[in-house]
Amino acid sequence: MSERRTRTLNTLIRLGRALADPAPDPVADATHVARRTAQALREPVQDATSGLRSRARDLRDRAAQRADERLERLITERPGGPPRDPEVLALLAQRREAREARLRQEEAKRTLLSRAQTPAQRQVLRAVLDVTPWAGGTTGQVRYTALLDRLAPGGDPASEMSVHRAIWSLAEAEVLAVSPHGEVTAVPIRAPLALPSSGPAGP
């Protein structure tokens, strides 16, 4: 084969490859990298923020508990003091019940988050628990499509599939429930079943 024909053949091969492989889009590539980087950083930031908030609530509750216990001792143990004020005692009992309720909520939240096995599952659970009052969240609701928009912005297929898998794997594990209308809710934690007591054997 002559040198001219060889050059022509090589040119045609390069042209065919160029037509088969679309040219990379620097803007699209940079946007994709930025999106994936933001998603990778979101998990540790959320963990740190959640940990700081839990720590702050714990410190406030402990300080309030110490103050209430001291006040209750002063009221109930003061010899020869004035009669106990039922309103004050009722207020202390109410504050104690509120603290215990917050502790139960925090425990429920920790228990549910411990069921997550992937970062995507933790992100889904956090979004749902934010609107779950019995787990420390506010009253509200979150829908399936809202989770996709929030956790897979831009419609990235890989990110959307990760969110789909996270939601349905948690639903199969009975951690989340998805209603026919697309509302995603957390399933209340079941109390452990009480084992029957082993009494004396009958005659």
C-alpha positions as CSV (number, residue, x, y, z in Angstrom):
1,M,0.0,0.0,0.0
2,S,1.4,3.4,-0.9
3,E,2.2,6.0,1.7
4,R,-0.5,8.2,0.4
5,R,-3.2,5.5,0.7
6,T,-1.9,4.7,4.2
7,R,-2.3,8.4,5.3
8,T,-5.8,8.5,3.8
9,L,-6.8,5.3,5.6
10,N,-5.5,6.6,8.9
11,T,-7.4,9.9,8.4
12,L,-10.6,8.0,7.7
13,I,-10.1,5.9,10.9
14,R,-9.5,9.0,13.0
15,L,-12.6,10.6,11.5
16,G,-14.7,7.6,12.2
17,R,-13.6,7.5,15.8
18,A,-14.4,11.2,16.2
19,L,-17.8,10.7,14.8
20,A,-18.5,7.7,17.0
21,D,-17.2,9.3,20.2
22,P,-18.9,12.7,21.0
23,A,-16.5,15.4,22.0
24,P,-16.3,15.9,25.8
25,D,-18.2,18.9,27.1
26,P,-16.0,20.7,29.7
27,V,-18.9,22.5,31.3
28,A,-21.0,19.4,31.7
29,D,-18.0,17.4,33.0
30,A,-17.2,20.1,35.6
31,T,-20.8,20.3,36.6
32,H,-21.0,16.6,37.1
33,V,-17.8,16.5,39.2
34,A,-19.0,19.4,41.3
35,R,-22.3,17.7,41.9
36,R,-20.7,14.4,42.9
37,T,-18.2,16.2,45.2
38,A,-21.0,18.1,46.9
39,Q,-22.9,14.8,47.5
40,A,-19.7,13.2,48.9
41,L,-19.2,16.1,51.3
42,R,-22.9,16.3,52.4
43,E,-22.8,13.2,54.5
44,P,-19.9,14.1,56.9
45,V,-21.2,17.7,57.2
46,Q,-24.7,16.4,58.1
47,D,-23.1,13.9,60.6
48,A,-21.1,16.7,62.3
49,T,-24.1,19.1,62.4
50,S,-26.4,16.5,63.8
51,G,-23.8,15.5,66.4
52,L,-23.3,19.1,67.5
53,R,-27.1,19.7,67.8
54,S,-27.5,16.5,69.8
55,R,-24.7,17.4,72.1
56,A,-26.1,20.9,72.7
57,R,-29.5,19.5,73.5
58,D,-28.0,17.0,75.9
59,L,-26.0,19.7,77.7
60,R,-29.1,21.9,78.1
61,D,-31.2,19.0,79.3
62,R,-28.6,18.0,81.9
63,A,-28.2,21.6,83.2
64,A,-32.0,21.9,83.4
65,Q,-32.3,18.5,85.2
66,R,-29.7,19.5,87.8
67,A,-31.4,22.8,88.5
68,D,-34.8,21.1,88.8
69,E,-33.5,18.4,91.0
70,R,-31.9,20.9,93.3
71,L,-35.0,23.0,93.5
72,E,-37.1,19.9,94.2
73,R,-34.9,18.9,97.0
74,L,-35.1,22.4,98.5
75,I,-38.9,22.2,98.4
76,T,-39.4,18.7,99.6
77,E,-36.6,18.3,102.1
78,R,-36.5,21.6,103.9
79,P,-37.3,20.9,107.6
80,G,-39.9,23.1,109.1
81,G,-40.2,25.1,105.8
82,P,-43.4,26.4,104.2
83,P,-45.9,23.8,102.8
84,R,-45.1,22.4,99.4
85,D,-46.5,24.4,96.6
86,P,-48.5,22.0,94.4
87,E,-48.1,24.3,91.4
88,V,-44.4,24.3,91.6
89,L,-44.2,20.5,92.1
90,A,-46.5,20.1,89.1
91,L,-44.3,22.4,87.0
92,L,-41.2,20.4,88.0
93,A,-43.0,17.1,87.1
94,Q,-44.0,18.6,83.7
95,R,-40.4,19.7,83.0
96,R,-39.2,16.2,83.9
97,E,-41.7,14.5,81.6
98,A,-40.7,16.9,78.8
99,R,-37.0,15.9,79.2
100,E,-37.8,12.2,79.3
101,A,-39.9,12.6,76.1
102,R,-37.0,14.3,74.4
103,L,-34.7,11.5,75.5
104,R,-37.2,8.9,74.0
105,Q,-37.3,10.9,70.8
106,E,-33.5,11.0,70.5
107,E,-33.3,7.3,71.2
108,A,-35.8,6.6,68.5
109,K,-33.9,8.7,66.0
110,R,-30.6,7.0,66.9
111,T,-32.2,3.6,66.6
112,L,-33.6,4.3,63.1
113,L,-30.4,5.9,61.8
114,S,-28.5,2.8,63.0
115,R,-30.6,0.8,60.5
116,A,-29.0,2.7,57.6
117,Q,-26.4,0.7,55.8
118,T,-25.3,3.2,53.1
119,P,-24.8,6.9,52.9
120,A,-27.9,7.2,50.6
121,Q,-30.0,5.4,53.2
122,R,-28.8,7.8,56.0
123,Q,-29.6,10.8,53.8
124,V,-33.1,9.5,53.1
125,L,-33.7,8.7,56.8
126,R,-32.6,12.1,57.9
127,A,-34.9,13.8,55.5
128,V,-37.9,11.7,56.7
129,L,-37.0,12.0,60.4
130,D,-36.9,15.8,60.1
131,V,-40.7,15.7,59.7
132,T,-41.3,12.9,62.3
133,P,-42.3,14.3,65.6
134,W,-41.9,11.1,67.6
135,A,-38.3,11.0,66.5
136,G,-37.6,14.7,67.4
137,G,-38.6,16.2,64.1
138,T,-41.3,18.8,63.3
139,T,-44.8,18.1,62.1
140,G,-44.8,17.7,58.3
141,Q,-44.6,15.3,55.4
142,V,-42.1,14.4,52.7
143,R,-43.0,12.9,49.3
144,Y,-41.1,10.5,47.2
145,T,-40.6,13.0,44.4
146,A,-39.4,15.6,46.9
147,L,-36.7,13.2,48.2
148,L,-35.5,12.7,44.6
149,D,-35.4,16.4,44.0
150,R,-33.5,17.0,47.3
151,L,-31.1,14.1,47.2
152,A,-30.5,13.8,43.5
153,P,-30.5,17.4,42.2
154,G,-30.1,17.9,38.5
155,G,-31.6,14.5,37.7
156,D,-28.3,12.6,37.6
157,P,-29.4,9.0,36.8
158,A,-26.8,7.4,39.1
159,S,-27.9,9.6,42.0
160,E,-31.6,9.0,41.4
161,M,-31.1,5.2,41.2
162,S,-29.2,5.4,44.5
163,V,-32.1,7.2,46.2
164,H,-34.6,4.8,44.7
165,R,-32.6,1.8,46.1
166,A,-32.3,3.5,49.5
167,I,-36.0,4.2,49.8
168,W,-37.2,0.7,48.8
169,S,-34.5,-1.2,50.7
170,L,-35.5,0.7,53.9
171,A,-39.2,0.0,53.1
172,E,-38.5,-3.7,52.7
173,A,-36.7,-3.6,56.1
174,E,-39.9,-1.9,57.6
175,V,-37.9,1.2,58.5
176,L,-39.9,3.4,56.1
177,A,-43.3,3.1,54.6
178,V,-44.4,4.5,51.2
179,S,-48.1,5.3,50.8
180,P,-50.0,4.9,47.5
181,H,-50.0,8.8,47.3
182,G,-46.1,8.8,47.4
183,E,-45.7,10.0,51.1
184,V,-42.7,8.5,52.8
185,T,-42.9,8.1,56.6
186,A,-40.9,6.4,59.3
187,V,-42.3,3.2,60.8
188,P,-42.7,3.5,64.6
189,I,-40.3,1.4,66.5
190,R,-41.9,-1.7,67.9
191,A,-41.5,-2.5,71.6
192,P,-39.8,-5.9,72.2
193,L,-42.3,-8.6,72.9
194,A,-42.5,-9.6,76.5
195,L,-41.4,-13.2,77.1
196,P,-43.9,-15.3,79.0
197,S,-42.9,-15.8,82.6
198,S,-41.9,-19.3,83.5
199,G,-44.2,-20.1,86.4
200,P,-44.3,-23.3,88.3
201,A,-45.5,-26.3,86.3
202,G,-49.0,-27.3,86.8
203,P,-50.0,-30.7,88.3
